[in-house]
Amino acid sequence: MEYIMHLNEKPFFMIKSGKKDIEMRLFDEKRQKIKVGDTIEFANRETGQTIETEVVDIHTFENFEKLYSSFDKSRLGYYEDEEAKPEDMAQYYSVPEIEKYGVVGIEVKLK
């Protein structure tokens, strides 16, 4: 299967450069369909540029705190001089959504 996901400029270029390989999302009905071997095309929200990746693993967690504690922050899209905070995901997902669905770290590699 092939999926399209939109990203802000920073995470887009971090995936494109190979620095970020875990895309964090809500584990809702849409993300529950994603399987290892699927293709995800990431589209840059600002420029429309796209990159193709292959899903190499799916990591599910109860919440973003557990996801963040399981990976080095650079794999999640943070620079070395940045603080990695699970609360950063609150701008995208509400607590009730996280409690209902849980979260997923989609591990990808460039095609």
C-alpha positions as a Python dict, from the first residue, in 0.01 Angstrom:
ca = {
    (1, 'M'): (0, 0, 0),
    (2, 'E'): (102, 360, -50),
    (3, 'Y'): (19, 648, 182),
    (4, 'I'): (69, 1025, 165),
    (5, 'M'): (151, 1225, 477),
    (6, 'H'): (215, 1596, 504),
    (7, 'L'): (503, 1735, 707),
    (8, 'N'): (623, 2076, 811),
    (9, 'E'): (950, 2185, 656),
    (10, 'K'): (1190, 2090, 940),
    (11, 'P'): (1079, 1726, 981),
    (12, 'F'): (1052, 1689, 604),
    (13, 'F'): (1416, 1786, 551),
    (14, 'M'): (1529, 1581, 851),
    (15, 'I'): (1374, 1269, 694),
    (16, 'K'): (1513, 1363, 352),
    (17, 'S'): (1864, 1395, 502),
    (18, 'G'): (1833, 1063, 686),
    (19, 'K'): (1860, 1221, 1032),
    (20, 'K'): (1498, 1151, 1130),
    (21, 'D'): (1367, 799, 1077),
    (22, 'I'): (1074, 782, 1320),
    (23, 'E'): (757, 968, 1224),
    (24, 'M'): (528, 1015, 1525),
    (25, 'R'): (153, 1005, 1476),
    (26, 'L'): (-170, 921, 1652),
    (27, 'F'): (-242, 547, 1609),
    (28, 'D'): (-588, 616, 1468),
    (29, 'E'): (-778, 412, 1208),
    (30, 'K'): (-572, 556, 922),
    (31, 'R'): (-234, 472, 1080),
    (32, 'Q'): (-352, 128, 1195),
    (33, 'K'): (-366, 26, 827),
    (34, 'I'): (6, 94, 770),
    (35, 'K'): (224, -218, 754),
    (36, 'V'): (595, -293, 725),
    (37, 'G'): (691, -275, 357),
    (38, 'D'): (434, -8, 271),
    (39, 'T'): (538, 315, 101),
    (40, 'I'): (483, 656, 257),
    (41, 'E'): (522, 962, 41),
    (42, 'F'): (594, 1263, 261),
    (43, 'A'): (492, 1601, 121),
    (44, 'N'): (644, 1926, 243),
    (45, 'R'): (352, 2151, 347),
    (46, 'E'): (540, 2467, 247),
    (47, 'T'): (690, 2368, -89),
    (48, 'G'): (494, 2066, -207),
    (49, 'Q'): (821, 1874, -255),
    (50, 'T'): (786, 1500, -189),
    (51, 'I'): (1006, 1209, -86),
    (52, 'E'): (929, 837, -86),
    (53, 'T'): (1005, 614, 209),
    (54, 'E'): (953, 252, 299),
    (55, 'V'): (808, 148, 635),
    (56, 'V'): (1063, -73, 810),
    (57, 'D'): (895, -103, 1152),
    (58, 'I'): (588, 4, 1348),
    (59, 'H'): (630, 97, 1716),
    (60, 'T'): (306, 144, 1913),
    (61, 'F'): (284, 306, 2255),
    (62, 'E'): (22, 415, 2504),
    (63, 'N'): (137, 778, 2485),
    (64, 'F'): (407, 1009, 2354),
    (65, 'E'): (600, 1000, 2683),
    (66, 'K'): (668, 628, 2631),
    (67, 'L'): (750, 677, 2263),
    (68, 'Y'): (996, 959, 2340),
    (69, 'S'): (1170, 753, 2610),
    (70, 'S'): (1226, 467, 2363),
    (71, 'F'): (1430, 652, 2098),
    (72, 'D'): (1718, 894, 2069),
    (73, 'K'): (1575, 1242, 2011),
    (74, 'S'): (1753, 1284, 1677),
    (75, 'R'): (1558, 987, 1537),
    (76, 'L'): (1238, 1175, 1631),
    (77, 'G'): (1340, 1494, 1453),
    (78, 'Y'): (1516, 1700, 1718),
    (79, 'Y'): (1855, 1864, 1683),
    (80, 'E'): (2120, 1793, 1947),
    (81, 'D'): (2078, 2140, 2101),
    (82, 'E'): (1697, 2105, 2128),
    (83, 'E'): (1502, 1965, 2418),
    (84, 'A'): (1278, 1675, 2317),
    (85, 'K'): (945, 1710, 2496),
    (86, 'P'): (643, 1482, 2448),
    (87, 'E'): (428, 1791, 2515),
    (88, 'D'): (536, 1917, 2172),
    (89, 'M'): (284, 1676, 2021),
    (90, 'A'): (-4, 1855, 2200),
    (91, 'Q'): (-16, 2103, 1913),
    (92, 'Y'): (-128, 1817, 1687),
    (93, 'Y'): (-325, 1577, 1911),
    (94, 'S'): (-549, 1615, 2215),
    (95, 'V'): (-520, 1409, 2534),
    (96, 'P'): (-858, 1239, 2467),
    (97, 'E'): (-739, 1136, 2119),
    (98, 'I'): (-415, 995, 2259),
    (99, 'E'): (-604, 807, 2532),
    (100, 'K'): (-847, 664, 2275),
    (101, 'Y'): (-598, 553, 2009),
    (102, 'G'): (-249, 549, 2155),
    (103, 'V'): (45, 663, 1943),
    (104, 'V'): (277, 516, 1683),
    (105, 'G'): (635, 568, 1576),
    (106, 'I'): (654, 476, 1209),
    (107, 'E'): (1013, 381, 1130),
    (108, 'V'): (1104, 462, 770),
    (109, 'K'): (1396, 456, 531),
    (110, 'L'): (1439, 650, 209),
    (111, 'K'): (1362, 463, -113),
}
